[in-house]
Amino acid sequence: MISRIIHNQILAIKAQLLKLKFYLYTRENYPIYLLVIAPTLLITISAVSYLAINKHITSRSMRCLAMNIYHEARGEPVSGQYAVARVTLNRVASKHYPNTICEVVHQKKWDWLRKRYVSAFSWTELPPHLNIKDNAWRKALKIAKDVHGSHQSDDKLHGALFYHARHIKPSWARKKKPIARIGKHIFYK
């Protein structure tokens, strides 16, 4: 869809350039037509640039979200993978976290006990192991696209910003309100 829009904008630019070339040959109209065509041409070029940059940001965001789903929940049922994606997007929407998916996924905070920066998602502290031919990766990409494209929120996970595996008992969990158990994870507000 976006590539079709960019293609149409490029065709519009070419048409404007042809008009400009024609009017340059008819010199009596040159100043008037230049004033009409130049702003249109600049707006069109700006729109194409914006769409191209936005497409790059969206594809990068999609990859970050898919990587988080893959590493955090690839062994979970589909509902658990959607839940991890939803928490990631809830964090993006929260004023307490960064504004982009990639910044949320790779966020680090200083841990005074360990005297080092600690990642919000532990897999980001290790070199990522990703097999792009793996079905789990393709499923994570599909879920990322589904969740990223929809503006609907799972009511059960509305406001969920935290989760952990059931077999772990982090100290922070005592201060949070559990709102759902999905697969092997517990989700909190």
N, C-alpha and C positions, 0 to 999 in steps of 0.2 A: 504494500500500500504506500509506504513512504517513498520507495524507489520510484513508483509511478508518479507521485507528486513531484519529486525532484526532476524526473524526465520531462514532465509537462512544463515545469518552470524553465528548464534549459531550452525547450522548444520556444517558449515565450521570449526568452532573451534573444535567441537567434532571429525571431521575427522582428523584434524591436531594433536589432542591429541592421537588418535589411532595410527597414523603414528609414533609419538614420542615414544609411549609405545612399539611399535614393534621394532623400531630401538634401543631402550635402551636394548632390549634383545639380539640384535646382536651387541655386544660391539665393534667390530672392526670398525664399521661405526659411532659409537656414536658421536665423535667430529664433523665430517663433517655434519651429518644430523641435529645435534643440532644447528649448525650455520645457516643452511638453514631454519629449521622449526621455531626456536624461533622468528626471526624477523617477519615472516608471522603470527605467532600466536599473537604477540604483536600488529601488525597492525590491525588484525581482531578484537581483543578485544577493541582496541581504537575506531574502526569504530562503533562497537555495542554500546559502551558507548556514543559516540557522537550522534548517532541516537536516543538513548533513552533519553538523555538530551534534544536534539533538539525537540523531540516529546512533552516532558513535557512543554517546553517553548512555543511551538506553540499552545498547547491546552490551556495554561494559557492566552496567547495573544488573542486567539479566544474568550475565556470567557470574558475578559476585553472589547473587541470590542463589543461583543453581549450585555453585560451589559450597555455599553454606548448607543447603539442603542435602547435598551429596555427602559431605563430611559429617554433618551432625545427625542425619537421620536416614541414611540409605538402607539400613536394615529394618527400618520401621514400616508399619503399614502405611498406605498412601495417606490416610488421615493424619498420621503422625508427621509425615513429610510436609503436608499442607500446614500443619500447626506450627512447625519450625519456620516456614516461610512467613506465616502470618505474624509471628512474634518479631521477626526481622523487620517487617514492614511497619508493625506497631511502634518499634523503636525509632524508625525513620520519622514517623508522624509525631513522636513525643518531643517536647521541648527540651528534655533532659539528655537527648542523644543527638549525634550528628544528623545532618539533613539529607545525606545520600546513602544508598544501600551499601556501596563499597566502603564508605567511611564507618558505617555501623558495623559491618562484618569485620573490618580490620582494626576496630577501635582498641586502644590500649590505655591502661591506667597504671599509675605507679602503685605498687604494693609495698607498703612499709615493712611488712614482716619478711618478705622475700628479698627486699631491696633491689627490685627490678620491675620493669614494665610487664604487666600481665594482660593477655588478650581476653576480650569478652568471650570469644569462641576459641576454645583451646586448640583446635586444629590449625589456626592461623599462626601458631607459634612454631609449627613444624613445617618442613618442606612438604608441599601438597603432593599427594600421590593420587593421580587421576588417570583413569583409563577411559579415554573418550569413546572407545568401542564398547564399553560396558553398558548393559541395559540400565543399570542404576543411574548412570550419568544421563542417558537419554530421558529417563523418567524424571530426574531432577530438573532438567532443562524444560520439559513440558510443564511441570508443576510451577516452575518459576514464571514461565510465560502466562500460565493461567492466573496465578495469584497477582502478578504484576499488572496484568491487563484489566483485572476486575477491581472495581471500587467498592465491592461488597465486603463486609467483614463478617467473619464467623462470630455469631452472637456469643457462643460459648467462650471464645478467646478475646472478646472485646476488652481492650485494656491490658491484655497479657504482655508483659515485658521480660519475663524471666522463665526459665525452665531448667530442669536438670534431670539426669537419668535417675530412675527409682532407686538404684542400688547405691547412690551417693547421697550423703546427708550434709550438704553445705551449711555453714553457720548462718549465712544470710537468709536461708529459707524460713527460719523461725520468725523473722520479722515481716514476712510476706504472706499474702492471703492466697492459698491454693484455690484454683478455679476449675482445673480440669486434669484428668489423667488420660493420656492418649498414648497407646503403645507402651513403650518403656520410659516415658517421660511424664513429669509432673509440671504443670504450668501455673504460674503465679501472676498476680497483679502487683 
